[in-house]
């Protein structure tokens, strides 16, 4: 019998996301002004240009909204990123049996993970518990930082009880 659980968490907004939004709005304003100057003689052309510019800006800005989906199937943890609820990209697949440690980021063990390749799949919820897991990804020591709920964490603990340290 297969074991299955999943969780969707809203991704934490980064400074990069905020810069993209700001730059997009400024660029759309500047382009709209130049479109007005160029299309001033033909009002119909100007209107279509401005509509196209702001549609592009809307598309770019909404692409900064992301969610992570954690999917546990037996001992396999898959993490996908969903952008603006319209596109999905696979980020990571790992067998949780290969975790060398899985613990809260407040744990002193987290300092041992400094300098490793990091996969960030954190929730934007300030109350969500934040965990890290260290594993070997094709010969590269990797640290996954994520926010699993109780059912995902229990599924990980079920498959690798000695390496999961939780409250």
DSSP file (Angstrom, degrees, kcal/mol; ACC not computed):
  #  RESIDUE AA STRUCTURE BP1 BP2  ACC     N-H-->O    O-->H-N    N-H-->O    O-->H-N    TCO  KAPPA ALPHA  PHI   PSI    X-CA   Y-CA   Z-CA
    1    1 A X              0   0    0      0, 0.0     2,-0.3     0, 0.0     0, 0.0   0.000 360.0 360.0 360.0 133.5    0.0    0.0    0.0
    2    2 A X        -     0   0    0     72,-0.0     2,-0.4    71,-0.0    71,-0.0  -0.603 360.0-143.0 -84.0 140.9    1.3    3.4   -1.0
    3    3 A X        +     0   0    0     -2,-0.3    71,-3.0     2,-0.0     2,-0.4  -0.866  25.8 177.2-100.4 138.1    1.5    6.2    1.6
    4    4 A X  E     +A   73   0A   0     -2,-0.4     2,-0.3    69,-0.2    69,-0.2  -0.995  12.5 154.3-146.2 133.7    0.7    9.7    0.3
    5    5 A X  E     -A   72   0A   0     67,-2.0    67,-3.4    -2,-0.4     2,-0.3  -0.977  13.9-170.7-152.2 153.5    0.4   13.2    1.7
    6    6 A X  E     -A   71   0A   0     -2,-0.3     2,-0.3    65,-0.2    65,-0.2  -0.964   5.3-170.2-143.8 159.8    0.8   16.6    0.3
    7    7 A X  E     -A   70   0A   0     63,-2.2    63,-3.1    -2,-0.3     2,-0.5  -0.988   9.7-153.8-150.9 139.4    1.0   20.2    1.5
    8    8 A X  E     -A   69   0A   0     -2,-0.3     2,-0.4    61,-0.2    61,-0.2  -0.977  17.3-178.4-116.7 128.3    0.9   23.6   -0.3
    9    9 A X  E     -A   68   0A   0     59,-2.8    59,-3.2    -2,-0.5     2,-0.3  -0.969  31.5-113.5-126.0 142.3    2.6   26.6    1.3
   10   10 A X  E     -A   67   0A   0     -2,-0.4   114,-2.4    57,-0.2   115,-0.4  -0.556  41.2-115.4 -71.4 132.7    2.8   30.1    0.1
   11   11 A X  B     -D  123   0B   0     55,-2.6     2,-0.3    -2,-0.3    55,-0.2  -0.361  27.2-105.5 -72.8 148.6    6.4   31.0   -0.7
   12   12 A X        -     0   0    0    110,-1.2     2,-0.2    -2,-0.1    -1,-0.1  -0.567  36.2-120.3 -73.0 130.3    8.2   33.6    1.2
   13   13 A X        -     0   0    0     -2,-0.3     2,-0.2   111,-0.1    -1,-0.1  -0.503  31.0-152.6 -72.1 139.8    8.6   36.9   -0.8
   14   14 A X     >  -     0   0    0     -2,-0.2     4,-1.8     1,-0.1     5,-0.1  -0.618  29.3-108.5-108.5 169.3   12.2   37.9   -1.3
   15   15 A X  H  > S+     0   0    0      1,-0.2     4,-2.4    -2,-0.2     5,-0.2   0.871 121.1  59.1 -61.6 -36.8   13.9   41.2   -1.9
   16   16 A X  H  > S+     0   0    0      1,-0.2     4,-2.3     2,-0.2    -1,-0.2   0.908 103.2  51.1 -59.8 -42.8   14.4   40.1   -5.5
   17   17 A X  H  > S+     0   0    0      1,-0.2     4,-2.2     2,-0.2    -1,-0.2   0.923 110.6  48.4 -60.0 -45.3   10.6   39.7   -5.9
   18   18 A X  H  X S+     0   0    0     -4,-1.8     4,-2.3     1,-0.2    -1,-0.2   0.873 111.0  50.6 -64.9 -37.2   10.1   43.2   -4.5
   19   19 A X  H  X S+     0   0    0     -4,-2.4     4,-2.9     2,-0.2     5,-0.2   0.892 108.7  52.2 -66.7 -39.0   12.7   44.7   -6.8
   20   20 A X  H  X S+     0   0    0     -4,-2.3     4,-2.3     2,-0.2    -2,-0.2   0.925 110.7  47.7 -62.4 -44.3   11.2   43.0   -9.8
   21   21 A X  H  X S+     0   0    0     -4,-2.2     4,-2.2     2,-0.2    -2,-0.2   0.939 114.6  45.8 -62.3 -47.5    7.8   44.5   -9.0
   22   22 A X  H  X S+     0   0    0     -4,-2.3     4,-2.3     1,-0.2    -2,-0.2   0.933 114.6  46.7 -62.4 -47.5    9.2   47.9   -8.5
   23   23 A X  H  X S+     0   0    0     -4,-2.9     4,-2.6     1,-0.2    -1,-0.2   0.865 111.4  52.9 -64.0 -36.4   11.3   47.8  -11.7
   24   24 A X  H  X S+     0   0    0     -4,-2.3     4,-2.5    -5,-0.2    -1,-0.2   0.918 109.8  47.0 -66.5 -43.8    8.4   46.5  -13.7
   25   25 A X  H  X S+     0   0    0     -4,-2.2     4,-2.3     2,-0.2    -2,-0.2   0.927 114.4  47.2 -64.4 -44.0    6.0   49.3  -12.6
   26   26 A X  H  X S+     0   0    0     -4,-2.3     4,-2.5     1,-0.2    -2,-0.2   0.930 113.3  48.3 -62.9 -44.9    8.7   51.9  -13.4
   27   27 A X  H  X S+     0   0    0     -4,-2.6     4,-2.9     1,-0.2     5,-0.2   0.897 110.8  51.2 -62.8 -40.1    9.5   50.4  -16.8
   28   28 A X  H  X S+     0   0    0     -4,-2.5     4,-2.3     2,-0.2    -1,-0.2   0.897 110.7  48.8 -65.0 -39.6    5.7   50.2  -17.6
   29   29 A X  H  X S+     0   0    0     -4,-2.3     4,-2.0     2,-0.2    -2,-0.2   0.931 113.9  45.6 -64.1 -45.6    5.3   53.9  -16.7
   30   30 A X  H  X S+     0   0    0     -4,-2.5     4,-2.4     1,-0.2     5,-0.2   0.934 114.5  47.6 -64.3 -46.2    8.3   54.9  -18.8
   31   31 A X  H  X S+     0   0    0     -4,-2.9     4,-2.5     1,-0.2    -1,-0.2   0.875 110.0  53.2 -63.8 -36.9    7.3   52.8  -21.8
   32   32 A X  H  X S+     0   0    0     -4,-2.3     4,-2.0    -5,-0.2    -1,-0.2   0.898 108.8  50.1 -64.3 -39.4    3.7   54.1  -21.5
   33   33 A X  H  X S+     0   0    0     -4,-2.0     4,-2.1     2,-0.2    -2,-0.2   0.934 113.0  45.3 -63.7 -46.3    5.1   57.7  -21.7
   34   34 A X  H  X S+     0   0    0     -4,-2.4     4,-2.7     1,-0.2     5,-0.2   0.866 110.7  54.0 -67.1 -34.4    7.2   56.9  -24.7
   35   35 A X  H  X S+     0   0    0     -4,-2.5     4,-2.8     2,-0.2    -1,-0.2   0.888 107.8  51.2 -64.1 -37.8    4.3   55.1  -26.4
   36   36 A X  H  < S+     0   0    0     -4,-2.0     4,-0.5     2,-0.2    -2,-0.2   0.915 111.5  47.0 -63.5 -43.5    2.2   58.2  -25.8
   37   37 A X  H  < S+     0   0    0     -4,-2.1     3,-0.4     1,-0.2    -2,-0.2   0.915 118.5  40.8 -64.9 -42.4    4.9   60.4  -27.5
   38   38 A X  H  < S+     0   0    0     -4,-2.7     3,-0.4     1,-0.2    -2,-0.2   0.856 123.7  37.2 -75.6 -35.2    5.3   58.0  -30.4
   39   39 A X  S >< S+     0   0    0     -4,-2.8     3,-0.6    -5,-0.2     7,-0.5   0.231  80.6 111.5-102.7  14.6    1.6   57.3  -30.9
   40   40 A X  T 3  S+     0   0    0     -4,-0.5     3,-0.2    -3,-0.4    -1,-0.2   0.803  78.4  52.0 -59.2 -30.7    0.3   60.7  -30.1
   41   41 A X  T 3  S+     0   0    0     -3,-0.4     2,-0.6     1,-0.3    -1,-0.3   0.818 114.7  42.6 -75.3 -30.4   -0.8   61.3  -33.7
   42   42 A X    X>  -     0   0    0     -3,-0.6     4,-1.8     1,-0.1     3,-0.5  -0.862  68.0-172.1-121.3  96.5   -2.7   58.0  -33.8
   43   43 A X  H 3> S+     0   0    0     -2,-0.6     4,-2.1     1,-0.2     5,-0.2   0.816  83.3  58.3 -60.6 -34.0   -4.7   57.6  -30.6
   44   44 A X  H 3> S+     0   0    0      1,-0.2     4,-1.8     2,-0.2    -1,-0.2   0.895 106.2  48.0 -64.3 -41.1   -5.8   54.0  -31.4
   45   45 A X  H <> S+     0   0    0     -3,-0.5     4,-2.3     1,-0.2    -1,-0.2   0.916 110.7  52.0 -65.3 -43.0   -2.2   52.8  -31.7
   46   46 A X  H  X S+     0   0    0     -4,-1.8     4,-2.5    -7,-0.5     5,-0.2   0.908 107.7  51.4 -61.5 -43.2   -1.2   54.4  -28.4
   47   47 A X  H  X S+     0   0    0     -4,-2.1     4,-2.4     1,-0.2    -1,-0.2   0.925 111.7  46.3 -61.7 -45.4   -4.1   52.8  -26.6
   48   48 A X  H  X S+     0   0    0     -4,-1.8     4,-2.2     1,-0.2    -1,-0.2   0.871 111.9  51.7 -66.6 -36.2   -3.2   49.3  -27.8
   49   49 A X  H  X S+     0   0    0     -4,-2.3     4,-2.4     2,-0.2    -2,-0.2   0.930 111.5  46.4 -64.6 -44.5    0.5   49.9  -27.0
   50   50 A X  H  X S+     0   0    0     -4,-2.5     4,-2.6     2,-0.2     5,-0.2   0.899 111.2  51.8 -66.4 -40.6   -0.3   50.9  -23.5
   51   51 A X  H  X S+     0   0    0     -4,-2.4     4,-2.0    -5,-0.2    -1,-0.2   0.929 112.0  47.4 -60.3 -44.5   -2.7   48.0  -23.0
   52   52 A X  H  X S+     0   0    0     -4,-2.2     4,-2.2     2,-0.2    -2,-0.2   0.893 111.4  50.7 -63.6 -40.6    0.1   45.6  -24.2
   53   53 A X  H  X S+     0   0    0     -4,-2.4     4,-2.1     1,-0.2    -2,-0.2   0.936 113.7  43.6 -63.2 -47.2    2.7   47.2  -21.9
   54   54 A X  H  X S+     0   0    0     -4,-2.6     4,-2.4     2,-0.2    -1,-0.2   0.793 110.5  55.1 -74.3 -27.0    0.5   47.0  -18.8
   55   55 A X  H  X S+     0   0    0     -4,-2.0     4,-2.4    -5,-0.2    -1,-0.2   0.932 109.9  47.5 -65.9 -44.4   -0.6   43.4  -19.6
   56   56 A X  H  X S+     0   0    0     -4,-2.2     4,-2.3     2,-0.2    -2,-0.2   0.899 111.8  50.3 -60.9 -41.1    3.1   42.5  -19.8
   57   57 A X  H  X S+     0   0    0     -4,-2.1     4,-2.7     2,-0.2     5,-0.2   0.924 110.1  49.8 -63.5 -44.3    3.7   44.3  -16.5
   58   58 A X  H  X S+     0   0    0     -4,-2.4     4,-2.6     1,-0.2     5,-0.2   0.909 110.4  50.9 -59.8 -42.6    0.8   42.4  -14.9
   59   59 A X  H  X S+     0   0    0     -4,-2.4     4,-1.2     2,-0.2    -1,-0.2   0.915 112.9  44.9 -62.5 -45.0    2.1   39.1  -16.1
   60   60 A X  H  < S+     0   0    0     -4,-2.3     4,-0.4     2,-0.2    -2,-0.2   0.921 114.2  49.0 -66.0 -44.3    5.6   39.7  -14.7
   61   61 A X  H >< S+     0   0    0     -4,-2.7     3,-1.4     1,-0.2     4,-0.2   0.914 110.5  49.2 -65.0 -43.4    4.3   41.0  -11.4
   62   62 A X  H >< S+     0   0    0     -4,-2.6     3,-1.4     1,-0.3    22,-0.3   0.764  99.9  67.7 -69.4 -22.1    2.0   38.1  -10.8
   63   63 A X  T 3< S+     0   0    0     -4,-1.2    -1,-0.3     1,-0.3    -2,-0.2   0.652  88.1  66.9 -70.0 -13.7    4.8   35.7  -11.7
   64   64 A X  T <  S+     0   0    0     -3,-1.4     2,-0.6    -4,-0.4    -1,-0.3   0.593  80.9  91.1 -81.6  -9.2    6.5   36.8   -8.4
   65   65 A X    <   +     0   0    0     -3,-1.4    19,-3.0    -4,-0.2     2,-0.3  -0.767  62.2 171.5 -86.5 123.1    3.7   35.1   -6.4
   66   66 A X  E     - B   0  83A   0     -2,-0.6   -55,-2.6   -55,-0.2     2,-0.3  -0.928  24.4-166.1-136.9 157.0    4.7   31.6   -5.7
   67   67 A X  E     -AB  10  82A   0     15,-2.0    15,-3.2    -2,-0.3     2,-0.4  -0.968  16.2-138.6-134.6 151.2    3.7   28.5   -3.7
   68   68 A X  E     -AB   9  81A   0    -59,-3.2   -59,-2.8    -2,-0.3     2,-0.5  -0.916  10.8-155.5-109.2 140.4    5.6   25.3   -2.9
   69   69 A X  E     -AB   8  80A   0     11,-2.5    11,-2.0    -2,-0.4     2,-0.5  -0.969   3.3-161.3-116.5 120.5    4.0   21.9   -3.0
   70   70 A X  E     -AB   7  79A   0    -63,-3.1   -63,-2.2    -2,-0.5     2,-0.5  -0.882  10.7-173.9 -98.5 126.5    5.5   19.2   -0.8
   71   71 A X  E     -AB   6  78A   0      7,-2.7     7,-2.8    -2,-0.5     2,-0.6  -0.977   8.0-166.4-126.6 119.3    4.4   15.7   -2.0
   72   72 A X  E     +AB   5  77A   0    -67,-3.4   -67,-2.0    -2,-0.5     2,-0.5  -0.925  10.0 174.3-105.2 117.7    5.3   12.6    0.0
   73   73 A X  E >   -AB   4  76A   0      3,-2.5     3,-2.4    -2,-0.6     2,-0.3  -0.960  69.7 -50.6-123.2 110.8    4.8    9.3   -1.8
   74   74 A X  T 3  S-     0   0    0    -71,-3.0    85,-0.1    -2,-0.5   -72,-0.0  -0.486 123.6 -23.8  55.4-117.9    6.1    6.4    0.3
   75   75 A X  T 3  S+     0   0    0     -2,-0.3    21,-3.0    -3,-0.1     2,-0.5   0.338 115.8 104.8-102.6   7.9    9.6    7.6    1.2
   76   76 A X  E <   -BC  73  95A   0     -3,-2.4    -3,-2.5    19,-0.2     2,-0.6  -0.793  52.7-161.7 -95.7 123.1   10.0   10.0   -1.8
   77   77 A X  E     -BC  72  94A   0     17,-3.3    17,-2.3    -2,-0.5     2,-0.4  -0.920   9.1-173.5-104.0 120.2    9.7   13.7   -1.1
   78   78 A X  E     -BC  71  93A   0     -7,-2.8    -7,-2.7    -2,-0.6     2,-0.5  -0.929   4.7-165.0-111.9 137.0    9.0   15.9   -4.2
   79   79 A X  E     +BC  70  92A   0     13,-2.7    12,-2.7    -2,-0.4    13,-1.8  -0.987   8.7 179.9-125.3 125.3    9.0   19.7   -4.1
   80   80 A X  E     -BC  69  90A   0    -11,-2.0   -11,-2.5    -2,-0.5     2,-0.5  -0.880  20.6-138.7-117.9 151.9    7.5   21.7   -6.9
   81   81 A X  E     -BC  68  89A   0      8,-3.0     8,-2.5    -2,-0.3     2,-0.5  -0.953  13.9-158.7-110.3 132.5    7.2   25.5   -7.2
   82   82 A X  E     -BC  67  88A   0    -15,-3.2   -15,-2.0    -2,-0.5     2,-0.5  -0.950   6.4-154.6-113.2 119.8    3.9   26.9   -8.6
   83   83 A X  E >> S-BC  66  87A   0      4,-2.6     3,-2.5    -2,-0.5     4,-1.5  -0.848  71.1 -25.0-100.1 122.7    4.1   30.4  -10.0
   84   84 A X  T 34 S-     0   0    0    -19,-3.0    -1,-0.2    -2,-0.5   -18,-0.1   0.731 107.2 -78.7  52.3  28.6    1.0   32.5  -10.1
   85   85 A X  T 34 S+     0   0    0      2,-0.2    -1,-0.3   -20,-0.2     3,-0.1   0.724 125.5  84.0  54.3  24.6   -1.2   29.4  -10.1
   86   86 A X  T <4 S+     0   0    0     -3,-2.5     2,-0.4     1,-0.3    -2,-0.2   0.527  85.2  38.3-130.5 -12.1   -0.5   29.0  -13.8
   87   87 A X  E  <  -C   83   0A   0     -4,-1.5    -4,-2.6     2,-0.0     2,-0.4  -1.000  58.8-160.2-143.1 145.4    2.9   27.2  -14.1
   88   88 A X  E     -C   82   0A   0     -2,-0.4     2,-0.4    -6,-0.2    -6,-0.2  -0.964   5.8-173.3-125.1 136.8    4.6   24.4  -12.1
   89   89 A X  E     -C   81   0A   0     -8,-2.5    -8,-3.0    -2,-0.4     2,-0.4  -0.998  25.8-124.9-132.2 131.9    8.3   23.6  -12.0
   90   90 A X  E     +C   80   0A   0     -2,-0.4   -10,-0.2   -10,-0.2     3,-0.1  -0.600  30.4 173.9 -75.5 127.8    9.8   20.6  -10.3
   91   91 A X  E     -     0   0A   0    -12,-2.7     2,-0.3    -2,-0.4   -11,-0.2   0.828  55.9  -3.8 -99.9 -42.7   12.5   21.6   -7.8
   92   92 A X  E     -C   79   0A   0    -13,-1.8   -13,-2.7     2,-0.0     2,-0.4  -0.997  40.6-168.8-159.4 141.8   13.6   18.5   -6.0
   93   93 A X  E     +C   78   0A   0     -2,-0.3     2,-0.3   -15,-0.2   -15,-0.2  -0.991  25.4 162.7-131.5 129.1   13.0   14.8   -5.5
   94   94 A X  E     -C   77   0A   0    -17,-2.3   -17,-3.3    -2,-0.4     2,-0.6  -0.998  40.1-124.8-147.6 141.5   14.7   13.1   -2.6
   95   95 A X  E >   -C   76   0A   0     -2,-0.3     3,-2.4   -19,-0.2   -19,-0.2  -0.780  21.8-145.5 -82.8 120.1   14.3    9.8   -0.8
   96   96 A X  G >  S+     0   0    0    -21,-3.0     3,-1.2    -2,-0.6    -1,-0.1   0.661  94.0  74.0 -66.2 -13.9   13.9   10.8    2.9
   97   97 A X  G 3  S+     0   0    0    -22,-0.4    -1,-0.3     1,-0.2   -21,-0.1   0.701  90.6  59.5 -68.3 -18.0   15.8    7.6    3.9
   98   98 A X  G <  S+     0   0    0     -3,-2.4    38,-0.4    38,-0.0    -1,-0.2   0.482  76.2 118.5 -89.6  -2.5   18.9    9.4    2.6
   99   99 A X    <   -     0   0    0     -3,-1.2    36,-0.2    -4,-0.2     3,-0.1  -0.449  46.7-166.4 -62.7 129.7   18.5   12.3    5.1
  100  100 A X  S    S-     0   0    0     34,-3.0     2,-0.3     1,-0.4    -1,-0.2   0.728  77.6  -1.2 -86.3 -24.9   21.5   12.4    7.5
  101  101 A X  E     -E  134   0C   0     33,-0.9    33,-2.2    -3,-0.1    -1,-0.4  -0.954  56.1-174.7-159.1 146.5   19.6   14.8    9.7
  102  102 A X  E     +Ef 133 164C   0     61,-2.3    63,-3.5    -2,-0.3     2,-0.3  -0.906  32.8 136.4-143.3 114.0   16.2   16.5    9.7
  103  103 A X  E     -Ef 132 165C   0     29,-2.0    29,-2.8    -2,-0.3    63,-0.1  -0.928  56.7 -71.8-151.6 170.3   15.6   19.0   12.5
  104  104 A X  E >   -E  131   0C   0     61,-0.6     3,-1.9    -2,-0.3    27,-0.3  -0.383  43.0-122.4 -64.4 144.9   14.2   22.4   13.4
  105  105 A X  T 3  S+     0   0    0     25,-2.6    -1,-0.1     1,-0.3    26,-0.1   0.682 111.6  66.4 -66.6 -15.3   16.3   25.3   12.2
  106  106 A X  T 3  S+     0   0    0     24,-0.3    -1,-0.3     4,-0.1    25,-0.1   0.606  80.8 105.8 -77.1 -11.5   16.6   26.5   15.8
  107  107 A X  S X  S-     0   0    0     -3,-1.9     3,-1.6     1,-0.1     4,-0.3  -0.367  81.6-125.3 -68.1 145.6   18.6   23.3   16.5
  108  108 A X  G >  S+     0   0    0      1,-0.3     3,-1.0     2,-0.2     4,-0.4   0.731 107.9  72.0 -62.2 -19.9   22.3   23.7   17.0
  109  109 A X  G >  S+     0   0    0      1,-0.2     3,-1.2     2,-0.2     4,-0.5   0.753  80.9  73.0 -65.6 -23.3   22.7   21.1   14.3
  110  110 A X  G X  S+     0   0    0     -3,-1.6     3,-1.3     1,-0.3    -1,-0.2   0.826  86.7  62.2 -62.8 -31.1   21.6   23.7   11.8
  111  111 A X  G X  S+     0   0    0     -3,-1.0     3,-1.1    -4,-0.3    -1,-0.3   0.776  94.7  62.0 -66.9 -24.8   25.0   25.5   12.1
  112  112 A X  G <  S+     0   0    0     -3,-1.2    -1,-0.3    -4,-0.4    -2,-0.2   0.705  96.2  61.1 -70.3 -18.8   26.7   22.4   10.8
  113  113 A X  G X  S+     0   0    0     -3,-1.3     3,-1.7    -4,-0.5    -1,-0.2   0.455  76.0 122.0 -87.9  -1.3   24.7   22.9    7.5
  114  114 A X  T <  S+     0   0    0     -3,-1.1     3,-0.1     1,-0.2    -3,-0.0  -0.369  73.4  23.1 -63.5 138.1   26.3   26.3    6.8
  115  115 A X  T 3  S+     0   0    0      1,-0.3    -1,-0.2    -2,-0.1     2,-0.1   0.339  93.8 122.4  89.4  -6.9   28.2   26.4    3.5
  116  116 A X  S <  S-     0   0    0     -3,-1.7    -1,-0.3     1,-0.1    26,-0.2  -0.475  78.8 -86.8 -82.6 158.8   26.2   23.6    1.9
  117  117 A X  E     -g  142   0C   0     24,-1.4    26,-3.3    -2,-0.1     2,-0.4  -0.473  54.7-146.6 -58.9 132.7   24.2   23.9   -1.3
  118  118 A X  E     -g  143   0C   0     24,-0.2     2,-0.6    -2,-0.2    26,-0.2  -0.908  21.3-165.6-117.4 134.7   20.8   25.2   -0.1
  119  119 A X  E     -g  144   0C   0     24,-2.7    26,-2.7    -2,-0.4     2,-0.6  -0.975  18.3-157.0-111.6 115.0   17.4   24.5   -1.5
  120  120 A X  E     +g  145   0C   0     -2,-0.6    26,-0.2    24,-0.2    24,-0.1  -0.842  31.2 152.5-100.9 118.6   14.9   27.0    0.0
  121  121 A X  E     +g  146   0C   0     24,-3.1    26,-0.7    -2,-0.6     2,-0.1  -0.302  26.9 157.9-135.4  48.2   11.3   26.1    0.0
  122  122 A X        -     0   0    0     24,-0.2  -110,-1.2  -110,-0.1     2,-0.2  -0.417  39.6-120.6 -81.0 149.6   10.1   28.0    3.0
  123  123 A X  B     -D   11   0B   0   -112,-0.2  -112,-0.2     6,-0.2    -1,-0.1  -0.529  10.8-135.9 -80.4 152.3    6.6   29.1    3.8
  124  124 A X  S    S+     0   0    0   -114,-2.4     2,-0.5    -2,-0.2  -113,-0.1   0.571  74.5 111.0 -83.1  -9.7    5.8   32.8    4.2
  125  125 A X    >   -     0   0    0   -115,-0.4     3,-1.1     1,-0.2    -2,-0.1  -0.531  60.6-154.1 -68.6 118.4    3.7   32.0    7.3
  126  126 A X  T 3  S+     0   0    0     -2,-0.5    -1,-0.2     1,-0.2    -3,-0.0   0.749  92.9  52.9 -67.0 -23.9    5.6   33.4   10.3
  127  127 A X  T 3  S+     0   0    0      2,-0.1    -1,-0.2    -3,-0.0     2,-0.1   0.563  84.2 108.8 -88.4  -9.2    4.0   30.8   12.6
  128  128 A X  S <  S-     0   0    0     -3,-1.1     2,-0.2     1,-0.1    21,-0.1  -0.430  76.0-114.8 -70.8 139.8    5.0   27.8   10.5
  129  129 A X        -     0   0    0     19,-0.2     2,-0.5    -2,-0.1    -6,-0.2  -0.508  28.4-142.7 -71.3 142.8    7.8   25.6   11.9
  130  130 A X        -     0   0    0     -2,-0.2   -25,-2.6    17,-0.1   -24,-0.3  -0.938  21.4-179.6-115.6 126.6   10.9   25.7    9.8
  131  131 A X  E     -EH 104 146C   0     15,-3.1    15,-2.4    -2,-0.5     2,-0.3  -0.785  13.4-153.2-119.7 161.3   13.0   22.6    9.3
  132  132 A X  E     -EH 103 145C   0    -29,-2.8   -29,-2.0    -2,-0.3     2,-0.4  -0.963   5.6-166.2-130.8 153.6   16.1   21.7    7.5
  133  133 A X  E     -EH 102 144C   0     11,-2.1    11,-3.2    -2,-0.3     2,-0.5  -0.998   8.3-151.2-139.3 135.4   17.3   18.4    6.1
  134  134 A X  E     +EH 101 143C   0    -33,-2.2   -34,-3.0    -2,-0.4   -33,-0.9  -0.908  29.6 149.9-108.9 133.5   20.7   17.4    4.9
  135  135 A X  E     - H   0 142C   0      7,-2.3     7,-3.2    -2,-0.5     2,-0.6  -0.949  48.1 -97.7-153.3 169.4   21.2   14.8    2.2
  136  136 A X  E     - H   0 141C   0    -38,-0.4     2,-0.7    -2,-0.3     5,-0.2  -0.863  31.2-169.8 -98.6 119.8   23.5   13.8   -0.6
  137  137 A X  E >  S- H   0 140C   0      3,-3.0     3,-1.2    -2,-0.6   -43,-0.0  -0.863  74.1 -38.0-114.1  95.9   22.3   15.0   -4.1
  138  138 A X  T 3  S-     0   0    0     -2,-0.7    -1,-0.1     1,-0.3     3,-0.1   0.902 124.9 -42.0  54.3  45.8   24.4   13.4   -6.8
  139  139 A X  T 3  S+     0   0    0      1,-0.2     2,-0.5     0, 0.0    -1,-0.3   0.418 119.0 109.6  86.5  -1.8   27.5   13.7   -4.7
  140  140 A X  E <  S- H   0 137C   0     -3,-1.2    -3,-3.0   -24,-0.0     2,-0.3  -0.936  70.8-127.1-111.8 121.5   26.8   17.2   -3.5
  141  141 A X  E     - H   0 136C   0     -2,-0.5   -24,-1.4    -5,-0.2     2,-0.3  -0.524  37.8-171.0 -64.9 125.3   25.9   17.7    0.2
  142  142 A X  E     -gH 117 135C   0     -7,-3.2    -7,-2.3    -2,-0.3     2,-0.5  -0.930  20.4-150.3-127.9 144.9   22.6   19.7    0.1
  143  143 A X  E     -gH 118 134C   0    -26,-3.3   -24,-2.7    -2,-0.3     2,-0.5  -0.969  10.2-159.6-116.8 119.7   20.5   21.4    2.8
  144  144 A X  E     -gH 119 133C   0    -11,-3.2   -11,-2.1    -2,-0.5     2,-0.5  -0.864   3.5-165.1 -96.6 126.9   16.8   21.6    2.2
  145  145 A X  E     +gH 120 132C   0    -26,-2.7   -24,-3.1    -2,-0.5     2,-0.3  -0.965  28.5 143.6-113.2 121.3   15.0   24.3    4.2
  146  146 A X  E     -gH 121 131C   0    -15,-2.4   -15,-3.1    -2,-0.5     2,-0.3  -0.885  50.8-122.0-150.3 175.5   11.3   23.9    4.3
  147  147 A X        -     0   0    0    -26,-0.7   -17,-0.1    -2,-0.3     2,-0.1  -0.650  34.8-178.1-126.9  72.3    8.1   24.2    6.4
  148  148 A X        -     0   0    0     -2,-0.3   -19,-0.2     1,-0.1     2,-0.1  -0.430  20.9-131.1 -74.8 146.8    6.4   20.8    6.6
  149  149 A X     >  -     0   0    0     -2,-0.1     4,-2.4   -21,-0.1     5,-0.2  -0.255  39.4 -87.6 -81.2-178.6    3.1   20.4    8.4
  150  150 A X  H  > S+     0   0    0      1,-0.2     4,-2.6     2,-0.2     5,-0.2   0.869 125.5  51.8 -62.4 -38.7    2.6   17.6   11.0
  151  151 A X  H  > S+     0   0    0      2,-0.2     4,-1.9     1,-0.2    -1,-0.2   0.906 112.3  44.7 -69.2 -39.6    1.5   14.9    8.5
  152  152 A X  H  > S+     0   0    0      2,-0.2     4,-2.2     1,-0.2    -2,-0.2   0.923 114.9  49.2 -67.5 -43.0    4.5   15.5    6.1
  153  153 A X  H  X S+     0   0    0     -4,-2.4     4,-2.6     1,-0.2    -2,-0.2   0.893 110.7  50.2 -63.6 -39.8    6.9   15.5    9.1
  154  154 A X  H  X S+     0   0    0     -4,-2.6     4,-2.3    -5,-0.2    -1,-0.2   0.873 109.0  52.2 -65.5 -36.6    5.3   12.3   10.5
  155  155 A X  H  X S+     0   0    0     -4,-1.9     4,-1.4     2,-0.2    -2,-0.2   0.905 111.2  46.7 -66.0 -40.2    5.7   10.6    7.1
  156  156 A X  H  X S+     0   0    0     -4,-2.2     4,-1.7     1,-0.2     3,-0.3   0.934 113.1  49.3 -64.3 -45.0    9.4   11.6    7.0
  157  157 A X  H  < S+     0   0    0     -4,-2.6    -2,-0.2     1,-0.2    -1,-0.2   0.850 105.8  58.1 -63.3 -34.8    9.8   10.4   10.5
  158  158 A X  H  < S+     0   0    0     -4,-2.3     3,-0.4     1,-0.2    -1,-0.2   0.878 113.4  38.1 -62.1 -38.0    8.1    7.1    9.6
  159  159 A X  H  < S+     0   0    0     -4,-1.4    -1,-0.2    -3,-0.3    -2,-0.2   0.670 134.4  20.7 -90.0 -18.8   10.6    6.4    6.9
  160  160 A X    >X  +     0   0    0     -4,-1.7     3,-1.0    -5,-0.1     4,-0.8  -0.431  68.6 161.9-147.2  66.9   13.7    7.7    8.7
  161  161 A X  T 34 S+     0   0    0     -3,-0.4     3,-0.3     1,-0.2    -3,-0.1   0.777  72.0  56.7 -65.0 -28.9   13.0    7.7   12.5
  162  162 A X  T 34 S+     0   0    0      1,-0.2    -1,-0.2     3,-0.0    -5,-0.1   0.740 109.9  43.8 -75.3 -21.5   16.6    7.9   13.7
  163  163 A X  T <4 S+     0   0    0     -3,-1.0   -61,-2.3    -6,-0.1     2,-0.6   0.540  91.5  90.3-103.6  -7.9   17.4   11.1   11.7
  164  164 A X  E  <  -f  102   0C   0     -4,-0.8     2,-0.6    -3,-0.3   -61,-0.2  -0.814  52.5-173.1 -95.1 121.1   14.4   13.2   12.4
  165  165 A X  E     +f  103   0C   0    -63,-3.5   -61,-0.6    -2,-0.6     2,-0.3  -0.945  19.0 155.9-114.4 111.0   14.7   15.4   15.4
  166  166 A X              0   0    0     -2,-0.6   -63,-0.0   -63,-0.1    -2,-0.0  -0.845 360.0 360.0-132.2 168.6   11.4   17.2   16.3
  167  167 A X              0   0    0     -2,-0.3   -64,-0.0     0, 0.0    -2,-0.0   0.497 360.0 360.0 -63.7 360.0    9.8   18.7   19.4
